[in-house]
């Protein structure tokens, strides 16, 4: 269980950080306050991503294993 919690926190942190940066850039371009808007978006995205990662990771791992065997 400890591994699952750490994995969800670290994976969601990295993914939400990069995705919120990308989406902020796509929406605003290199705005003078880009970093502020990016960090604001990330602050809201990370908790949601952490919960989603924790809840759905076991099913996604099972689905990945099934696909790896079938394809």
PQR file of N, CA, C, O and H, with PARSE charges and radii, in Angstrom:
ATOM      1  N   UNK A   1       0.829  -1.196   0.000 -0.4000 1.5000
ATOM      2  CA  UNK A   1       0.000   0.000   0.000 -0.0000 2.0000
ATOM      3  C   UNK A   1       0.875   1.261   0.000  0.5500 1.7000
ATOM      4  O   UNK A   1       0.552   2.244  -0.668 -0.5500 1.4000
ATOM      5  N   UNK A   2       1.976   1.228   0.747 -0.4000 1.5000
ATOM      6  CA  UNK A   2       2.872   2.373   0.800 -0.0000 2.0000
ATOM      7  C   UNK A   2       3.431   2.688  -0.593  0.5500 1.7000
ATOM      8  O   UNK A   2       3.514   3.848  -0.998 -0.5500 1.4000
ATOM      9  H   UNK A   2       2.238   0.430   1.289  0.4000 1.0000
ATOM     10  N   UNK A   3       3.809   1.636  -1.305 -0.4000 1.5000
ATOM     11  CA  UNK A   3       4.331   1.812  -2.658 -0.0000 2.0000
ATOM     12  C   UNK A   3       3.285   2.479  -3.545  0.5500 1.7000
ATOM     13  O   UNK A   3       3.606   3.396  -4.300 -0.5500 1.4000
ATOM     14  H   UNK A   3       3.742   0.694  -0.975  0.4000 1.0000
ATOM     15  N   UNK A   4       2.051   2.030  -3.459 -0.4000 1.5000
ATOM     16  CA  UNK A   4       0.970   2.580  -4.281 -0.0000 2.0000
ATOM     17  C   UNK A   4       0.761   4.068  -4.014  0.5500 1.7000
ATOM     18  O   UNK A   4       0.544   4.847  -4.942 -0.5500 1.4000
ATOM     19  H   UNK A   4       1.789   1.284  -2.846  0.4000 1.0000
ATOM     20  N   UNK A   5       0.827   4.453  -2.759 -0.4000 1.5000
ATOM     21  CA  UNK A   5       0.652   5.862  -2.393 -0.0000 2.0000
ATOM     22  C   UNK A   5       1.811   6.694  -2.940  0.5500 1.7000
ATOM     23  O   UNK A   5       1.587   7.739  -3.551 -0.5500 1.4000
ATOM     24  H   UNK A   5       1.003   3.820  -2.004  0.4000 1.0000
ATOM     25  N   UNK A   6       3.037   6.242  -2.728 -0.4000 1.5000
ATOM     26  CA  UNK A   6       4.200   6.973  -3.231 -0.0000 2.0000
ATOM     27  C   UNK A   6       4.175   7.064  -4.758  0.5500 1.7000
ATOM     28  O   UNK A   6       4.433   8.122  -5.333 -0.5500 1.4000
ATOM     29  H   UNK A   6       3.219   5.393  -2.232  0.4000 1.0000
ATOM     30  N   UNK A   7       3.864   5.953  -5.395 -0.4000 1.5000
ATOM     31  CA  UNK A   7       3.804   5.938  -6.848 -0.0000 2.0000
ATOM     32  C   UNK A   7       2.775   6.939  -7.356  0.5500 1.7000
ATOM     33  O   UNK A   7       3.065   7.719  -8.263 -0.5500 1.4000
ATOM     34  H   UNK A   7       3.654   5.094  -4.927  0.4000 1.0000
ATOM     35  N   UNK A   8       1.583   6.924  -6.784 -0.4000 1.5000
ATOM     36  CA  UNK A   8       0.522   7.837  -7.213 -0.0000 2.0000
ATOM     37  C   UNK A   8       0.928   9.295  -7.008  0.5500 1.7000
ATOM     38  O   UNK A   8       0.670  10.138  -7.867 -0.5500 1.4000
ATOM     39  H   UNK A   8       1.348   6.290  -6.047  0.4000 1.0000
ATOM     40  N   UNK A   9       1.560   9.593  -5.876 -0.4000 1.5000
ATOM     41  CA  UNK A   9       1.971  10.971  -5.603 -0.0000 2.0000
ATOM     42  C   UNK A   9       3.056  11.447  -6.565  0.5500 1.7000
ATOM     43  O   UNK A   9       2.973  12.550  -7.107 -0.5500 1.4000
ATOM     44  H   UNK A   9       1.770   8.908  -5.179  0.4000 1.0000
ATOM     45  N   UNK A  10       4.071  10.613  -6.775 -0.4000 1.5000
ATOM     46  CA  UNK A  10       5.185  11.013  -7.640 -0.0000 2.0000
ATOM     47  C   UNK A  10       4.744  11.078  -9.104  0.5500 1.7000
ATOM     48  O   UNK A  10       5.042  12.048  -9.802 -0.5500 1.4000
ATOM     49  H   UNK A  10       4.138   9.718  -6.335  0.4000 1.0000
ATOM     50  N   UNK A  11       4.045  10.061  -9.561 -0.4000 1.5000
ATOM     51  CA  UNK A  11       3.605  10.034 -10.950 -0.0000 2.0000
ATOM     52  C   UNK A  11       2.647  11.190 -11.245  0.5500 1.7000
ATOM     53  O   UNK A  11       2.770  11.850 -12.277 -0.5500 1.4000
ATOM     54  H   UNK A  11       3.803   9.273  -8.994  0.4000 1.0000
ATOM     55  N   UNK A  12       1.710  11.432 -10.356 -0.4000 1.5000
ATOM     56  CA  UNK A  12       0.752  12.514 -10.579 -0.0000 2.0000
ATOM     57  C   UNK A  12       1.426  13.873 -10.520  0.5500 1.7000
ATOM     58  O   UNK A  12       1.034  14.789 -11.243 -0.5500 1.4000
ATOM     59  H   UNK A  12       1.610  10.896  -9.518  0.4000 1.0000
ATOM     60  N   UNK A  13       2.430  14.018  -9.673 -0.4000 1.5000
ATOM     61  CA  UNK A  13       3.164  15.274  -9.581 -0.0000 2.0000
ATOM     62  C   UNK A  13       3.856  15.584 -10.905  0.5500 1.7000
ATOM     63  O   UNK A  13       3.724  16.683 -11.444 -0.5500 1.4000
ATOM     64  H   UNK A  13       2.748  13.274  -9.085  0.4000 1.0000
ATOM     65  N   UNK A  14       4.588  14.612 -11.419 -0.4000 1.5000
ATOM     66  CA  UNK A  14       5.325  14.814 -12.665 -0.0000 2.0000
ATOM     67  C   UNK A  14       4.368  15.040 -13.828  0.5500 1.7000
ATOM     68  O   UNK A  14       4.540  15.982 -14.602 -0.5500 1.4000
ATOM     69  H   UNK A  14       4.696  13.720 -10.982  0.4000 1.0000
ATOM     70  N   UNK A  15       3.372  14.189 -13.954 -0.4000 1.5000
ATOM     71  CA  UNK A  15       2.446  14.288 -15.071 -0.0000 2.0000
ATOM     72  C   UNK A  15       1.643  15.586 -15.034  0.5500 1.7000
ATOM     73  O   UNK A  15       1.507  16.258 -16.057 -0.5500 1.4000
ATOM     74  H   UNK A  15       3.232  13.424 -13.326  0.4000 1.0000
ATOM     75  N   UNK A  16       1.111  15.943 -13.869 -0.4000 1.5000
ATOM     76  CA  UNK A  16       0.319  17.178 -13.785 -0.0000 2.0000
ATOM     77  C   UNK A  16       1.188  18.411 -13.989  0.5500 1.7000
ATOM     78  O   UNK A  16       0.731  19.400 -14.562 -0.5500 1.4000
ATOM     79  H   UNK A  16       1.221  15.397 -13.039  0.4000 1.0000
ATOM     80  N   UNK A  17       2.441  18.366 -13.527 -0.4000 1.5000
ATOM     81  CA  UNK A  17       3.366  19.476 -13.728 -0.0000 2.0000
ATOM     82  C   UNK A  17       3.615  19.703 -15.218  0.5500 1.7000
ATOM     83  O   UNK A  17       3.510  20.828 -15.707 -0.5500 1.4000
ATOM     84  H   UNK A  17       2.813  17.562 -13.062  0.4000 1.0000
ATOM     85  N   UNK A  18       3.941  18.638 -15.930 -0.4000 1.5000
ATOM     86  CA  UNK A  18       4.235  18.764 -17.353 -0.0000 2.0000
ATOM     87  C   UNK A  18       2.992  19.095 -18.177  0.5500 1.7000
ATOM     88  O   UNK A  18       3.047  19.940 -19.070 -0.5500 1.4000
ATOM     89  H   UNK A  18       4.026  17.724 -15.533  0.4000 1.0000
ATOM     90  N   UNK A  19       1.892  18.446 -17.887 -0.4000 1.5000
ATOM     91  CA  UNK A  19       0.668  18.689 -18.658 -0.0000 2.0000
ATOM     92  C   UNK A  19       0.103  20.085 -18.405  0.5500 1.7000
ATOM     93  O   UNK A  19      -0.354  20.742 -19.340 -0.5500 1.4000
ATOM     94  H   UNK A  19       1.847  17.759 -17.161  0.4000 1.0000
ATOM     95  N   UNK A  20       0.127  20.541 -17.169 -0.4000 1.5000
ATOM     96  CA  UNK A  20      -0.386  21.885 -16.899 -0.0000 2.0000
ATOM     97  C   UNK A  20       0.496  22.932 -17.571  0.5500 1.7000
ATOM     98  O   UNK A  20      -0.009  23.954 -18.036 -0.5500 1.4000
ATOM     99  H   UNK A  20       0.498  20.008 -16.409  0.4000 1.0000
ATOM    100  N   UNK A  21       1.798  22.695 -17.630 -0.4000 1.5000
ATOM    101  CA  UNK A  21       2.694  23.594 -18.354 -0.0000 2.0000
ATOM    102  C   UNK A  21       2.388  23.615 -19.836  0.5500 1.7000
ATOM    103  O   UNK A  21       2.336  24.679 -20.453 -0.5500 1.4000
ATOM    104  H   UNK A  21       2.208  21.865 -17.252  0.4000 1.0000
ATOM    105  N   UNK A  22       2.187  22.446 -20.402 -0.4000 1.5000
ATOM    106  CA  UNK A  22       1.889  22.355 -21.827 -0.0000 2.0000
ATOM    107  C   UNK A  22       0.564  23.039 -22.164  0.5500 1.7000
ATOM    108  O   UNK A  22       0.495  23.825 -23.109 -0.5500 1.4000
ATOM    109  H   UNK A  22       2.229  21.581 -19.901  0.4000 1.0000
ATOM    110  N   UNK A  23      -0.473  22.747 -21.404 -0.4000 1.5000
ATOM    111  CA  UNK A  23      -1.789  23.325 -21.679 -0.0000 2.0000
ATOM    112  C   UNK A  23      -1.778  24.835 -21.448  0.5500 1.7000
ATOM    113  O   UNK A  23      -2.422  25.578 -22.189 -0.5500 1.4000
ATOM    114  H   UNK A  23      -0.416  22.109 -20.637  0.4000 1.0000
ATOM    115  N   UNK A  24      -1.061  25.291 -20.436 -0.4000 1.5000
ATOM    116  CA  UNK A  24      -0.936  26.730 -20.208 -0.0000 2.0000
ATOM    117  C   UNK A  24      -0.251  27.385 -21.400  0.5500 1.7000
ATOM    118  O   UNK A  24      -0.674  28.448 -21.855 -0.5500 1.4000
ATOM    119  H   UNK A  24      -0.538  24.687 -19.834  0.4000 1.0000
ATOM    120  N   UNK A  25       0.801  26.759 -21.905 -0.4000 1.5000
ATOM    121  CA  UNK A  25       1.509  27.291 -23.076 -0.0000 2.0000
ATOM    122  C   UNK A  25       0.599  27.307 -24.304  0.5500 1.7000
ATOM    123  O   UNK A  25       0.569  28.295 -25.038 -0.5500 1.4000
ATOM    124  H   UNK A  25       1.145  25.896 -21.535  0.4000 1.0000
ATOM    125  N   UNK A  26      -0.135  26.232 -24.531 -0.4000 1.5000
ATOM    126  CA  UNK A  26      -1.034  26.159 -25.689 -0.0000 2.0000
ATOM    127  C   UNK A  26      -2.096  27.256 -25.604  0.5500 1.7000
ATOM    128  O   UNK A  26      -2.429  27.881 -26.611 -0.5500 1.4000
ATOM    129  H   UNK A  26      -0.110  25.429 -23.934  0.4000 1.0000
ATOM    130  N   UNK A  27      -2.619  27.485 -24.413 -0.4000 1.5000
ATOM    131  CA  UNK A  27      -3.687  28.475 -24.251 -0.0000 2.0000
ATOM    132  C   UNK A  27      -3.187  29.916 -24.241  0.5500 1.7000
ATOM    133  O   UNK A  27      -3.868  30.801 -24.757 -0.5500 1.4000
ATOM    134  H   UNK A  27      -2.349  26.977 -23.596  0.4000 1.0000
ATOM    135  N   UNK A  28      -2.023  30.167 -23.669 -0.4000 1.5000
ATOM    136  CA  UNK A  28      -1.558  31.544 -23.490 -0.0000 2.0000
ATOM    137  C   UNK A  28      -0.319  31.911 -24.289  0.5500 1.7000
ATOM    138  O   UNK A  28      -0.048  33.093 -24.502 -0.5500 1.4000
ATOM    139  H   UNK A  28      -1.470  29.447 -23.249  0.4000 1.0000
ATOM    140  N   UNK A  29       0.430  30.922 -24.729 -0.4000 1.5000
ATOM    141  CA  UNK A  29       1.728  31.215 -25.332 -0.0000 2.0000
ATOM    142  C   UNK A  29       2.695  31.640 -24.233  0.5500 1.7000
ATOM    143  O   UNK A  29       2.466  31.367 -23.054 -0.5500 1.4000
ATOM    144  H   UNK A  29       0.210  29.962 -24.555  0.4000 1.0000
ATOM    145  N   UNK A  30       3.764  32.304 -24.622 -0.4000 1.5000
ATOM    146  CA  UNK A  30       4.754  32.742 -23.631 -0.0000 2.0000
ATOM    147  C   UNK A  30       4.352  34.114 -23.072  0.5500 1.7000
ATOM    148  O   UNK A  30       5.002  35.130 -23.320 -0.5500 1.4000
ATOM    149  H   UNK A  30       3.950  32.526 -25.579  0.4000 1.0000
ATOM    150  N   UNK A  31       3.295  34.095 -22.337 -0.4000 1.5000
ATOM    151  CA  UNK A  31       2.761  35.281 -21.661 -0.0000 2.0000
ATOM    152  C   UNK A  31       3.766  35.752 -20.609  0.5500 1.7000
ATOM    153  O   UNK A  31       4.487  34.930 -20.044 -0.5500 1.4000
ATOM    154  H   UNK A  31       2.768  33.270 -22.136  0.4000 1.0000
ATOM    155  N   UNK A  32       3.827  37.053 -20.336 -0.4000 1.5000
ATOM    156  CA  UNK A  32       4.766  37.533 -19.302 -0.0000 2.0000
ATOM    157  C   UNK A  32       4.560  36.875 -17.924  0.5500 1.7000
ATOM    158  O   UNK A  32       5.513  36.719 -17.160 -0.5500 1.4000
ATOM    159  H   UNK A  32       3.241  37.721 -20.795  0.4000 1.0000
ATOM    160  N   UNK A  33       3.332  36.497 -17.618 -0.4000 1.5000
ATOM    161  CA  UNK A  33       3.044  35.830 -16.345 -0.0000 2.0000
ATOM    162  C   UNK A  33       2.869  34.325 -16.517  0.5500 1.7000
ATOM    163  O   UNK A  33       2.159  33.687 -15.740 -0.5500 1.4000
ATOM    164  H   UNK A  33       2.558  36.623 -18.238  0.4000 1.0000
ATOM    165  N   UNK A  34       3.508  33.764 -17.523 -0.4000 1.5000
ATOM    166  CA  UNK A  34       3.352  32.348 -17.836 -0.0000 2.0000
ATOM    167  C   UNK A  34       3.599  31.450 -16.623  0.5500 1.7000
ATOM    168  O   UNK A  34       2.787  30.574 -16.325 -0.5500 1.4000
ATOM    169  H   UNK A  34       4.085  34.282 -18.154  0.4000 1.0000
ATOM    170  N   UNK A  35       4.701  31.660 -15.932 -0.4000 1.5000
ATOM    171  CA  UNK A  35       5.055  30.788 -14.800 -0.0000 2.0000
ATOM    172  C   UNK A  35       4.003  30.889 -13.701  0.5500 1.7000
ATOM    173  O   UNK A  35       3.652  29.876 -13.096 -0.5500 1.4000
ATOM    174  H   UNK A  35       5.360  32.372 -16.173  0.4000 1.0000
ATOM    175  N   UNK A  36       3.498  32.075 -13.432 -0.4000 1.5000
ATOM    176  CA  UNK A  36       2.448  32.237 -12.419 -0.0000 2.0000
ATOM    177  C   UNK A  36       1.199  31.436 -12.805  0.5500 1.7000
ATOM    178  O   UNK A  36       0.646  30.703 -11.985 -0.5500 1.4000
ATOM    179  H   UNK A  36       3.783  32.898 -13.924  0.4000 1.0000
ATOM    180  N   UNK A  37       0.761  31.584 -14.060 -0.4000 1.5000
ATOM    181  CA  UNK A  37      -0.438  30.854 -14.514 -0.0000 2.0000
ATOM    182  C   UNK A  37      -0.203  29.350 -14.509  0.5500 1.7000
ATOM    183  O   UNK A  37      -1.095  28.576 -14.162 -0.5500 1.4000
ATOM    184  H   UNK A  37       1.209  32.180 -14.726  0.4000 1.0000
ATOM    185  N   UNK A  38       1.005  28.941 -14.898 -0.4000 1.5000
ATOM    186  CA  UNK A  38       1.345  27.523 -14.907 -0.0000 2.0000
ATOM    187  C   UNK A  38       1.293  26.956 -13.489  0.5500 1.7000
ATOM    188  O   UNK A  38       0.681  25.911 -13.268 -0.5500 1.4000
ATOM    189  H   UNK A  38       1.729  29.570 -15.180  0.4000 1.0000
ATOM    190  N   UNK A  39       1.923  27.624 -12.531 -0.4000 1.5000
ATOM    191  CA  UNK A  39       1.937  27.133 -11.156 -0.0000 2.0000
ATOM    192  C   UNK A  39       0.537  27.132 -10.536  0.5500 1.7000
ATOM    193  O   UNK A  39       0.216  26.269  -9.719 -0.5500 1.4000
ATOM    194  H   UNK A  39       2.420  28.473 -12.710  0.4000 1.0000
ATOM    195  N   UNK A  40      -0.288  28.099 -10.927 -0.4000 1.5000
ATOM    196  CA  UNK A  40      -1.680  28.110 -10.457 -0.0000 2.0000
ATOM    197  C   UNK A  40      -2.427  26.894 -10.995  0.5500 1.7000
ATOM    198  O   UNK A  40      -3.140  26.217 -10.254 -0.5500 1.4000
ATOM    199  H   UNK A  40      -0.027  28.801 -11.590  0.4000 1.0000
ATOM    200  N   UNK A  41      -2.261  26.623 -12.283 -0.4000 1.5000
ATOM    201  CA  UNK A  41      -2.915  25.456 -12.879 -0.0000 2.0000
ATOM    202  C   UNK A  41      -2.417  24.165 -12.242  0.5500 1.7000
ATOM    203  O   UNK A  41      -3.203  23.257 -11.972 -0.5500 1.4000
ATOM    204  H   UNK A  41      -1.681  27.173 -12.884  0.4000 1.0000
ATOM    205  N   UNK A  42      -1.108  24.084 -12.002 -0.4000 1.5000
ATOM    206  CA  UNK A  42      -0.543  22.873 -11.413 -0.0000 2.0000
ATOM    207  C   UNK A  42      -1.042  22.657  -9.992  0.5500 1.7000
ATOM    208  O   UNK A  42      -1.296  21.524  -9.584 -0.5500 1.4000
ATOM    209  H   UNK A  42      -0.470  24.822 -12.222  0.4000 1.0000
ATOM    210  N   UNK A  43      -1.182  23.738  -9.242 -0.4000 1.5000
ATOM    211  CA  UNK A  43      -1.664  23.643  -7.856 -0.0000 2.0000
ATOM    212  C   UNK A  43      -3.050  22.995  -7.801  0.5500 1.7000
ATOM    213  O   UNK A  43      -3.353  22.258  -6.863 -0.5500 1.4000
ATOM    214  H   UNK A  43      -0.975  24.658  -9.573  0.4000 1.0000
ATOM    215  N   UNK A  44      -3.881  23.264  -8.793 -0.4000 1.5000
ATOM    216  CA  UNK A  44      -5.214  22.660  -8.829 -0.0000 2.0000
ATOM    217  C   UNK A  44      -5.204  21.270  -9.467  0.5500 1.7000
ATOM    218  O   UNK A  44      -6.015  20.414  -9.115 -0.5500 1.4000
ATOM    219  H   UNK A  44      -3.635  23.863  -9.555  0.4000 1.0000
ATOM    220  N   UNK A  45      -4.287  21.051 -10.401 -0.4000 1.5000
ATOM    221  CA  UNK A  45      -4.257  19.775 -11.125 -0.0000 2.0000
ATOM    222  C   UNK A  45      -3.669  18.634 -10.300  0.5500 1.7000
ATOM    223  O   UNK A  45      -4.134  17.498 -10.398 -0.5500 1.4000
ATOM    224  H   UNK A  45      -3.628  21.746 -10.687  0.4000 1.0000
ATOM    225  N   UNK A  46      -2.655  18.924  -9.492 -0.4000 1.5000
ATOM    226  CA  UNK A  46      -1.969  17.838  -8.790 -0.0000 2.0000
ATOM    227  C   UNK A  46      -2.867  17.051  -7.843  0.5500 1.7000
ATOM    228  O   UNK A  46      -2.853  15.822  -7.902 -0.5500 1.4000
ATOM    229  H   UNK A  46      -2.277  19.846  -9.413  0.4000 1.0000
ATOM    230  N   UNK A  47      -3.644  17.687  -6.975 -0.4000 1.5000
ATOM    231  CA  UNK A  47      -4.497  16.870  -6.094 -0.0000 2.0000
ATOM    232  C   UNK A  47      -5.470  15.979  -6.856  0.5500 1.7000
ATOM    233  O   UNK A  47      -5.684  14.824  -6.486 -0.5500 1.4000
ATOM    234  H   UNK A  47      -3.655  18.686  -6.926  0.4000 1.0000
ATOM    235  N   UNK A  48      -6.056  16.518  -7.919 -0.4000 1.5000
ATOM    236  CA  UNK A  48      -6.981  15.706  -8.719 -0.0000 2.0000
ATOM    237  C   UNK A  48      -6.235  14.544  -9.372  0.5500 1.7000
ATOM    238  O   UNK A  48      -6.718  13.412  -9.362 -0.5500 1.4000
ATOM    239  H   UNK A  48      -5.881  17.456  -8.219  0.4000 1.0000
ATOM    240  N   UNK A  49      -5.074  14.817  -9.933 -0.4000 1.5000
ATOM    241  CA  UNK A  49      -4.284  13.772 -10.578 -0.0000 2.0000
ATOM    242  C   UNK A  49      -3.839  12.707  -9.576  0.5500 1.7000
ATOM    243  O   UNK A  49      -3.791  11.524  -9.913 -0.5500 1.4000
ATOM    244  H   UNK A  49      -4.682  15.737  -9.941  0.4000 1.0000
ATOM    245  N   UNK A  50      -3.518  13.113  -8.360 -0.4000 1.5000
ATOM    246  CA  UNK A  50      -3.091  12.146  -7.340 -0.0000 2.0000
ATOM    247  C   UNK A  50      -4.220  11.181  -6.991  0.5500 1.7000
ATOM    248  O   UNK A  50      -4.005   9.972  -6.904 -0.5500 1.4000
ATOM    249  H   UNK A  50      -3.557  14.074  -8.087  0.4000 1.0000
ATOM    250  N   UNK A  51      -5.396  11.706  -6.795 -0.4000 1.5000
ATOM    251  CA  UNK A  51      -6.554  10.846  -6.473 -0.0000 2.0000
ATOM    252  C   UNK A  51      -6.860   9.926  -7.645  0.5500 1.7000
ATOM    253  O   UNK A  51      -7.081   8.729  -7.461 -0.5500 1.4000
ATOM    254  H   UNK A  51      -5.571  12.688  -6.865  0.4000 1.0000
ATOM    255  N   UNK A  52      -6.873  10.485  -8.849 -0.4000 1.5000
ATOM    256  CA  UNK A  52      -7.159   9.677 -10.039 -0.0000 2.0000
ATOM    257  C   UNK A  52      -6.103   8.580 -10.200  0.5500 1.7000
ATOM    258  O   UNK A  52      -6.450   7.436 -10.495 -0.5500 1.4000
ATOM    259  H   UNK A  52      -6.694  11.457  -8.999  0.4000 1.0000
ATOM    260  N   UNK A  53      -4.834   8.906 -10.015 -0.4000 1.5000
ATOM    261  CA  UNK A  53      -3.763   7.906 -10.124 -0.0000 2.0000
ATOM    262  C   UNK A  53      -3.923   6.803  -9.096  0.5500 1.7000
ATOM    263  O   UNK A  53      -3.778   5.622  -9.414 -0.5500 1.4000
ATOM    264  H   UNK A  53      -4.552   9.835  -9.776  0.4000 1.0000
ATOM    265  N   UNK A  54      -4.219   7.183  -7.873 -0.4000 1.5000
ATOM    266  CA  UNK A  54      -4.358   6.194  -6.812 -0.0000 2.0000
ATOM    267  C   UNK A  54      -5.541   5.264  -7.065  0.5500 1.7000
ATOM    268  O   UNK A  54      -5.435   4.054  -6.867 -0.5500 1.4000
ATOM    269  H   UNK A  54      -4.337   8.141  -7.614  0.4000 1.0000
ATOM    270  N   UNK A  55      -6.650   5.817  -7.497 -0.4000 1.5000
ATOM    271  CA  UNK A  55      -7.870   5.033  -7.694 -0.0000 2.0000
ATOM    272  C   UNK A  55      -7.781   4.133  -8.926  0.5500 1.7000
ATOM    273  O   UNK A  55      -8.171   2.967  -8.868 -0.5500 1.4000
ATOM    274  H   UNK A  55      -6.736   6.800  -7.658  0.4000 1.0000
ATOM    275  N   UNK A  56      -7.275   4.660 -10.031 -0.4000 1.5000
ATOM    276  CA  UNK A  56      -7.327   3.925 -11.286 -0.0000 2.0000
ATOM    277  C   UNK A  56      -6.077   3.120 -11.618  0.5500 1.7000
ATOM    278  O   UNK A  56      -6.122   2.299 -12.534 -0.5500 1.4000
ATOM    279  H   UNK A  56      -6.958   5.607 -10.078  0.4000 1.0000
ATOM    280  N   UNK A  57      -4.974   3.319 -10.921 -0.4000 1.5000
ATOM    281  CA  UNK A  57      -3.727   2.620 -11.249 -0.0000 2.0000
ATOM    282  C   UNK A  57      -3.866   1.097 -11.270  0.5500 1.7000
ATOM    283  O   UNK A  57      -3.367   0.473 -12.206 -0.5500 1.4000
ATOM    284  H   UNK A  57      -4.938   3.986 -10.177  0.4000 1.0000
ATOM    285  N   UNK A  58      -4.515   0.470 -10.295 -0.4000 1.5000
ATOM    286  CA  UNK A  58      -4.600  -1.007 -10.346 -0.0000 2.0000
ATOM    287  C   UNK A  58      -5.325  -1.521 -11.591  0.5500 1.7000
ATOM    288  O   UNK A  58      -4.888  -2.499 -12.198 -0.5500 1.4000
ATOM    289  H   UNK A  58      -4.921   0.977  -9.535  0.4000 1.0000
ATOM    290  N   UNK A  59      -6.411  -0.882 -11.970 -0.4000 1.5000
ATOM    291  CA  UNK A  59      -7.143  -1.314 -13.158 -0.0000 2.0000
ATOM    292  C   UNK A  59      -6.339  -1.060 -14.431  0.5500 1.7000
ATOM    293  O   UNK A  59      -6.357  -1.876 -15.353 -0.5500 1.4000
ATOM    294  H   UNK A  59      -6.765  -0.088 -11.477  0.4000 1.0000
ATOM    295  N   UNK A  60      -5.649   0.049 -14.479 -0.4000 1.5000
ATOM    296  CA  UNK A  60      -4.840   0.370 -15.652 -0.0000 2.0000
ATOM    297  C   UNK A  60      -3.673  -0.609 -15.770  0.5500 1.7000
ATOM    298  O   UNK A  60      -3.303  -0.997 -16.878 -0.5500 1.4000
ATOM    299  H   UNK A  60      -5.635   0.712 -13.731  0.4000 1.0000
ATOM    300  N   UNK A  61      -3.093  -1.008 -14.644 -0.4000 1.5000
ATOM    301  CA  UNK A  61      -2.022  -2.017 -14.678 -0.0000 2.0000
ATOM    302  C   UNK A  61      -2.556  -3.343 -15.189  0.5500 1.7000
ATOM    303  O   UNK A  61      -1.899  -4.011 -15.986 -0.5500 1.4000
ATOM    304  H   UNK A  61      -3.393  -0.692 -13.744  0.4000 1.0000
ATOM    305  N   UNK A  62      -3.754  -3.735 -14.733 -0.4000 1.5000
ATOM    306  CA  UNK A  62      -4.355  -4.987 -15.219 -0.0000 2.0000
ATOM    307  C   UNK A  62      -4.637  -4.906 -16.716  0.5500 1.7000
ATOM    308  O   UNK A  62      -4.341  -5.844 -17.456 -0.5500 1.4000
ATOM    309  H   UNK A  62      -4.289  -3.192 -14.085  0.4000 1.0000
ATOM    310  N   UNK A  63      -5.205  -3.795 -17.162 -0.4000 1.5000
ATOM    311  CA  UNK A  63      -5.498  -3.613 -18.572 -0.0000 2.0000
ATOM    312  C   UNK A  63      -4.209  -3.630 -19.399  0.5500 1.7000
ATOM    313  O   UNK A  63      -4.176  -4.214 -20.482 -0.5500 1.4000
ATOM    314  H   UNK A  63      -5.446  -3.033 -16.560  0.4000 1.0000
ATOM    315  N   UNK A  64      -3.163  -3.000 -18.898 -0.4000 1.5000
ATOM    316  CA  UNK A  64      -1.874  -2.989 -19.602 -0.0000 2.0000
ATOM    317  C   UNK A  64      -1.314  -4.407 -19.734  0.5500 1.7000
ATOM    318  O   UNK A  64      -0.806  -4.785 -20.789 -0.5500 1.4000
ATOM    319  H   UNK A  64      -3.191  -2.526 -18.018  0.4000 1.0000
ATOM    320  N   UNK A  65      -1.412  -5.179 -18.663 -0.4000 1.5000
ATOM    321  CA  UNK A  65      -0.956  -6.566 -18.700 -0.0000 2.0000
ATOM    322  C   UNK A  65      -1.749  -7.383 -19.699  0.5500 1.7000
ATOM    323  O   UNK A  65      -1.180  -8.181 -20.444 -0.5500 1.4000
ATOM    324  H   UNK A  65      -1.825  -4.872 -17.806  0.4000 1.0000
ATOM    325  N   UNK A  66      -3.058  -7.191 -19.720 -0.4000 1.5000
ATOM    326  CA  UNK A  66      -3.898  -7.901 -20.652 -0.0000 2.0000
ATOM    327  C   UNK A  66      -3.549  -7.525 -22.091  0.5500 1.7000
ATOM    328  O   UNK A  66      -3.439  -8.400 -22.949 -0.5500 1.4000
ATOM    329  H   UNK A  66      -3.520  -6.543 -19.115  0.4000 1.0000
ATOM    330  N   UNK A  67      -3.373  -6.233 -22.359 -0.4000 1.5000
ATOM    331  CA  UNK A  67      -3.003  -5.782 -23.709 -0.0000 2.0000
ATOM    332  C   UNK A  67      -1.637  -6.317 -24.123  0.5500 1.7000
ATOM    333  O   UNK A  67      -1.445  -6.693 -25.279 -0.5500 1.4000
ATOM    334  H   UNK A  67      -3.462  -5.521 -21.662  0.4000 1.0000
ATOM    335  N   UNK A  68      -0.698  -6.354 -23.200 -0.4000 1.5000
ATOM    336  CA  UNK A  68       0.641  -6.858 -23.520 -0.0000 2.0000
ATOM    337  C   UNK A  68       0.586  -8.325 -23.932  0.5500 1.7000
ATOM    338  O   UNK A  68       1.350  -8.762 -24.793 -0.5500 1.4000
ATOM    339  H   UNK A  68      -0.854  -6.049 -22.261  0.4000 1.0000
ATOM    340  N   UNK A  69      -0.300  -9.070 -23.329 -0.4000 1.5000
ATOM    341  CA  UNK A  69      -0.440 -10.488 -23.688 -0.0000 2.0000
ATOM    342  C   UNK A  69      -1.152 -10.670 -25.018  0.5500 1.7000
ATOM    343  O   UNK A  69      -0.828 -11.574 -25.789 -0.5500 1.4000
ATOM    344  H   UNK A  69      -0.920  -8.715 -22.629  0.4000 1.0000
ATOM    345  N   UNK A  70      -2.124  -9.804 -25.280 -0.4000 1.5000
ATOM    346  CA  UNK A  70      -2.954  -9.942 -26.503 -0.0000 2.0000
ATOM    347  C   UNK A  70      -2.274  -9.375 -27.740  0.5500 1.7000
ATOM    348  O   UNK A  70      -2.468  -9.886 -28.843 -0.5500 1.4000
ATOM    349  H   UNK A  70      -2.387  -9.070 -24.654  0.4000 1.0000
ATOM    350  N   UNK A  71      -1.488  -8.336 -27.570 -0.4000 1.5000
ATOM    351  CA  UNK A  71      -0.918  -7.674 -28.762 -0.0000 2.0000
ATOM    352  C   UNK A  71       0.486  -8.091 -29.014  0.5500 1.7000
ATOM    353  O   UNK A  71       1.105  -7.628 -29.973 -0.5500 1.4000
ATOM    354  H   UNK A  71      -1.330  -7.921 -26.674  0.4000 1.0000
TER
END
